[in-house]
Each structure stands twice: as structure tokens, then as C-alpha cells.
Amino acid sequence: MLFDSYSQTPGAMRQVSDKPAAAVPAFSAGLKRCLDATLYSSVLVAAAATSLTWATFLFWRVHIPFRLATLIFTATLFLYNIDSVLPYKFRQQAVLSGRKLWMIQHRRELFLLALGSLAVAALLFWLDGWRHLTLFLGHLAAISLLYSFPILKLRGHWRALRDLPLLKVFLIAYVWAAITVWVPALYLGKALMAPVVMVLFSRRFFFILALAFVFDIRDYTKDLLSGTRTFPGIFGIRAAKAIALLSLAVSALLIPPGLSATHLLVLTLPTVLTGFIIWFADETRPDYYFALLADGIMVVQFLAVYWAT
């Protein structure tokens, strides 16, 4: 017994001393799981949509109402997650990234998240009196849903709106600009054709358009294999980056009336950061480059506006 107790002591000491070292990779793995869940379940995208809408409210010195923020967050969460679990997408994946593998492994959870988000969004839509805007919001929802649902039969194959040549970046930019600019304008009783609203809409449209090219670059090979004709696929990645940077420049030059010099100076930072994200975009970049940086820059823009207000 005495021999056994002495023989076990070094091993026991090693176990104790190894615990802090073992805790580091365990913590890293846990952090990665949380980050993957946040990014690949479109929580950050939904937060970005809500943040940009809030930024528009702040232009008029008003904070976004909590229930409207919840409506936009849950509606975005529904649309992006229902898109990610479409059956045909899992059949056509010739190139599987870590992001897509995560989505395949958590497909059931994403579907349940989409249904739960839809229930909350529908309830808020009904209770908060948005029914008079059913046609306006309905056409945005229709574009978002038909973006990935195959509805057109071309050359013997069913195609979604995103599969129409060069169209998908413009659809994304339009829907995002409409939600994040026109919805606040309507809520505050502003005319959609008012000059300041049109400038804000155009500014947001070209900003989102610039970011949409980044995701086209990410999907370059996948789109080629699936037959989706995008700007990078037709004109090349360098040309797509040039158009994206041009769109970003147009967005920066569209200055709405009443924007203070402080606002303009502060907004230069996210604009410059977006330019770097576009310039260094490549399909070989890690998934986090697109899911964290490219989506996260929209939240950064909101934070810049919030800080300057």
C-alpha cells in the first residue's frame, strides 16, 4: 500500500498540473462553438440588419422602438435560416466549406429557429399595426423568399431569382436598403420620395451592393459549378472588386442633407475598413473573414453613428 501511494503521487501531480493547460484548448473549443453558432445561424446578420435600421433612426435623432427592432431581427433571422435549410441546396453543394458543414449538421436546429423567428415576427407584425403596409413589406418578403426558391424553368432547369445573370447583388442591396431606410422613414411619417430619404436609400443601397460583391467572390467556384452567372464569374474577381470599390465610393459621396461634419468624419472609419475587406476578399479566405468581418462591418457602421450622435 505504501509503495502504491508513492507510485501514484507523480501521476496525480501531473494530472493536477495538466488541468490549467487542458483548460485552454477546452475554452478555445467552447468559444469556437459559440462563435460558429452565432455566425452560421445568421444571428450576426440579423443584428446587422437591426443595427443599420437603428442607424437610420439616429439620423433623425430617434432611437428605434424595441418591438420594431425585434420584428426586424426575427424577420431577418427567419429569412436567412429558411434559406439555409432548403433541400436543393444540400444536393447541389459541390464545394463544402466549414460553414456549410456546420449548417448540414445543425439543419434541424436552424429550421426550428426559423419557425420560432417567423412566429415572433408574425405576431409583432399583427399586434403593432403594420397590416396597412402588407403590400410594401410583402414584396420585400417575396423577393427574399423567391431569391433562393426555384420558380423559373430555364433550359430544362428550375432557377431561383439569384440564378438570373448578374441579378443577385442588386436584389440583396435593394431589400436591405428598403428595410433599413424605408421602414424607419415610414414609421416616422417621412415621404419615401423626399430628397433626404432618397439620398439615405441610395447611400445604403450602394454600401450593401459593395458588400454583396464580397460574398459573390466567396462563392466564386460554387457559382461556377452551379451555373450561376455572377460578376466575378463573368468579368473576373479583379473587375468585381473594382466595381465593389466604386459602389463604396458612390455610397461615401452620397451625403444626406443635415449630416454633421462629426458624423461624416466618424463614418469614414467603417468606409475605409469596408474598402480593405473588399480589397483582400478571396474565396480561399476562412469562413470567419466573410461571416465575421464582412457582416460585422455593418454593426461597426452603426456603432460609429451611435458614437457620433
C-alpha positions in Angstrom: 0.0 0.0 0.0 2.8 2.3 0.9 4.5 1.5 -2.5 1.3 2.1 -4.3 0.7 5.5 -2.7 4.1 6.8 -3.6 3.9 5.4 -7.1 0.7 7.2 -7.8 1.8 10.6 -6.5 3.7 11.7 -9.6 0.8 10.8 -11.8 -1.6 12.6 -9.6 0.7 15.6 -9.6 0.8 15.5 -13.4 -2.9 15.4 -13.6 -3.3 18.4 -11.4 -0.6 20.4 -13.2 -2.1 19.4 -16.6 -5.5 20.8 -15.8 -4.8 24.5 -16.5 -3.1 23.5 -19.8 -6.1 21.3 -20.7 -8.5 24.1 -19.9 -7.1 26.4 -22.6 -8.0 24.2 -25.6 -11.3 23.4 -23.9 -12.1 27.1 -23.6 -11.0 27.7 -27.1 -13.2 24.9 -28.4 -16.2 26.2 -26.5 -15.6 29.7 -27.7 -15.4 28.5 -31.3 -18.7 26.6 -30.9 -20.4 29.7 -29.6 -18.9 31.8 -32.4 -19.9 29.3 -35.1 -23.5 29.2 -33.7 -23.7 33.0 -33.7 -22.3 33.4 -37.2 -23.7 30.5 -39.1 -27.2 30.7 -37.6 -27.3 34.3 -39.0 -27.7 35.9 -35.6 -25.0 38.4 -36.6 -26.7 39.1 -39.9 -30.0 39.8 -38.1 -28.1 42.0 -35.6 -26.6 43.9 -38.6 -30.0 44.5 -40.2 -31.3 45.8 -36.9 -28.3 47.9 -36.4 -28.4 49.6 -39.8 -32.1 50.3 -39.2 -31.3 51.8 -35.9 -28.6 53.9 -37.6 -31.3 55.4 -39.9 -33.5 56.3 -36.9 -30.5 58.0 -35.4 -30.1 60.2 -38.4 -33.5 61.7 -37.3 -32.3 61.8 -33.7 -34.7 59.0 -32.7 -33.9 55.6 -31.2 -35.5 52.5 -32.8 -38.5 51.2 -30.9 -37.7 47.9 -29.2 -40.6 46.0 -30.7 -39.7 47.2 -34.2 -36.1 46.2 -33.6 -37.4 42.7 -32.5 -39.6 42.5 -35.6 -36.7 43.3 -38.0 -34.3 41.0 -36.1 -36.6 38.0 -36.1 -37.8 38.5 -39.7 -34.2 38.6 -40.9 -33.4 35.5 -38.8 -36.3 33.7 -40.4 -35.5 34.6 -44.0 -31.8 33.7 -43.7 -32.3 30.5 -41.8 -35.1 29.2 -44.0 -32.9 29.9 -47.0 -30.0 27.9 -45.4 -32.1 24.7 -44.9 -33.6 24.5 -48.4 -33.3 20.8 -49.5 -31.9 21.5 -53.0 -29.0 23.5 -51.6 -27.7 20.4 -49.8 -27.9 18.3 -53.0 -26.0 20.8 -55.1 -23.1 21.6 -52.9 -20.0 20.6 -54.8 -17.8 22.7 -52.6 -18.4 22.2 -48.8 -16.9 24.9 -46.6 -16.8 24.6 -42.8 -19.8 26.9 -42.7 -21.9 24.6 -44.9 -20.9 21.6 -43.0 -22.0 23.3 -39.8 -25.3 24.1 -41.4 -25.8 20.5 -42.5 -25.0 19.2 -39.0 -27.5 21.7 -37.4 -30.1 21.7 -40.1 -32.9 20.7 -37.8 -32.0 23.4 -35.2 -31.8 26.1 -38.0 -35.3 25.1 -39.2 -36.7 25.3 -35.7 -35.0 28.7 -35.2 -36.6 29.9 -38.5 -40.0 28.8 -37.4 -39.7 30.4 -34.0 -38.5 33.6 -35.5 -41.3 33.6 -38.0 -43.9 33.2 -35.2 -42.4 36.1 -33.3 -42.2 38.3 -36.4 -45.7 37.5 -37.5 -47.1 38.2 -34.0 -45.4 41.6 -33.8 -46.5 42.4 -37.4 -50.1 41.8 -36.4 -50.1 43.4 -33.0 -48.2 46.5 -33.9 -50.4 47.6 -36.7 -48.2 47.0 -39.8 -51.0 45.5 -41.7 -51.6 48.6 -43.8 -48.0 48.1 -45.2 -48.7 44.5 -46.2 -48.1 45.1 -49.9 -44.9 47.1 -49.3 -43.4 44.6 -46.8 -44.9 41.7 -48.7 -43.0 42.5 -51.9 -39.7 42.6 -49.9 -40.6 39.3 -48.3 -41.5 37.8 -51.7 -38.1 38.9 -53.2 -36.3 37.5 -50.2 -38.1 34.1 -50.3 -38.0 33.8 -54.1 -34.3 34.7 -54.1 -33.5 31.1 -53.4 -36.7 29.2 -54.2 -36.5 27.7 -57.8 -39.5 29.2 -59.6 -38.4 29.7 -63.2 -37.7 26.9 -65.6 -34.8 27.9 -67.9 -33.2 25.4 -70.3 -34.7 22.5 -68.5 -33.6 23.5 -65.1 -35.5 25.2 -62.3 -33.9 28.5 -61.3 -34.3 30.9 -58.4 -34.0 34.7 -58.7 -30.4 34.5 -57.5 -29.6 32.3 -60.6 -30.6 35.0 -63.1 -27.4 36.5 -64.6 -25.9 39.4 -62.5 -29.1 40.0 -60.6 -28.5 38.7 -57.1 -26.2 41.5 -55.8 -28.8 44.1 -56.8 -31.7 42.2 -55.1 -29.7 42.0 -51.9 -28.9 45.7 -52.0 -32.4 46.7 -52.8 -34.1 44.6 -50.0 -31.5 45.7 -47.4 -31.8 49.4 -48.3 -35.6 49.2 -48.3 -35.8 47.6 -44.9 -33.1 49.6 -43.2 -34.1 53.0 -44.7 -37.7 53.0 -45.9 -39.1 51.2 -42.9 -37.8 53.9 -40.4 -38.9 56.6 -42.8 -42.4 55.1 -43.0 -42.5 54.7 -39.2 -41.6 58.3 -38.7 -44.1 59.6 -41.3 -41.4 60.6 -43.9 -42.3 60.5 -47.6 -40.3 57.8 -49.4 -39.7 60.2 -52.3 -38.4 63.0 -50.1 -34.9 64.1 -51.2 -33.3 63.2 -47.9 -34.9 59.7 -47.8 -33.8 59.1 -51.4 -30.2 60.0 -50.6 -30.2 57.8 -47.5 -31.7 55.0 -49.5 -29.2 55.3 -52.3 -26.3 55.6 -49.9 -27.3 52.4 -48.1 -28.0 50.7 -51.5 -24.5 51.2 -52.8 -22.9 50.3 -49.4 -24.7 47.0 -49.3 -24.0 46.5 -53.0 -20.3 46.8 -52.3 -20.5 44.2 -49.6 -22.6 41.9 -51.7 -19.7 41.6 -54.2 -17.6 40.3 -51.4 -19.9 37.3 -51.0 -20.0 36.7 -54.7 -16.2 36.4 -54.5 -16.6 34.0 -51.7 -19.0 31.8 -53.8 -16.9 32.1 -57.0 -16.2 28.4 -57.5 -19.6 27.3 -56.2 -21.4 29.6 -58.5 -19.4 28.5 -61.5 -20.2 24.8 -60.7 -23.9 25.6 -60.2 -24.1 27.7 -63.4 -25.0 30.9 -61.5 -23.6 33.8 -63.6 -22.2 36.5 -61.3 -19.9 39.5 -61.8 -16.8 37.6 -60.6 -17.7 34.6 -62.8 -18.3 36.7 -65.9 -15.8 39.6 -65.6 -13.3 38.2 -63.1 -12.6 38.8 -59.4 -10.4 41.8 -60.0 -13.2 43.5 -62.0 -15.7 42.6 -59.4 -13.5 44.2 -56.7 -13.2 47.4 -58.8 -17.0 47.6 -59.2 -17.4 47.0 -55.4 -14.9 49.7 -54.5 -16.7 52.1 -57.0 -20.0 51.3 -55.3 -18.4 52.0 -51.9 -17.1 55.3 -53.2 -20.5 56.3 -54.5 -22.0 55.5 -51.2 -19.5 57.7 -49.4 -20.1 60.6 -51.7 -23.9 60.5 -51.2 -24.1 62.8 -48.2 -27.6 63.4 -46.9 -28.6 67.0 -46.1 -28.2 67.7 -42.4 -25.3 65.3 -41.8 -22.9 66.9 -39.4 -19.2 67.1 -40.0 -18.6 64.9 -37.0 -20.9 62.2 -38.4 -19.1 62.4 -41.8 -15.7 62.1 -40.2 -16.7 59.2 -37.9 -18.3 57.3 -40.8 -15.0 57.5 -42.7 -13.7 54.7 -40.5 -16.2 51.9 -41.4 -16.0 53.0 -45.0 -12.2 52.6 -45.1 -12.5 49.3 -43.3 -15.0 48.1 -45.8 -12.6 49.0 -48.6 -9.9 46.8 -47.0 -12.4 43.9 -46.7 -13.3 44.2 -50.4 -9.6 44.6 -51.5 -8.5 41.5 -49.6 -11.5 39.3 -50.3 -10.7 36.0 -51.8 -12.6 32.7 -51.9 -9.7 31.0 -50.1 -10.2 33.2 -47.0 -11.5 31.5 -43.9 -15.3 31.4 -43.3 -14.8 33.9 -40.5 -13.5 36.5 -42.9 -16.9 36.7 -44.5 -19.2 35.7 -41.7 -17.5 37.9 -39.1 -15.7 40.7 -40.9 -18.0 41.4 -43.9 -21.2 41.0 -41.9 -19.7 42.6 -38.8 -18.7 45.8 -40.6 -22.4 46.8 -40.8 -22.6 46.7 -37.0 -19.4 48.8 -36.9 -21.1 51.4 -39.1 -24.0 51.6 -36.6 -21.6 51.9 -33.7 -19.9 54.8 -35.4 -23.2 56.5 -36.0 -24.3 55.8 -32.4 -21.0 57.2 -31.0 -21.3 60.4 -33.1 -24.9 61.1 -32.2 
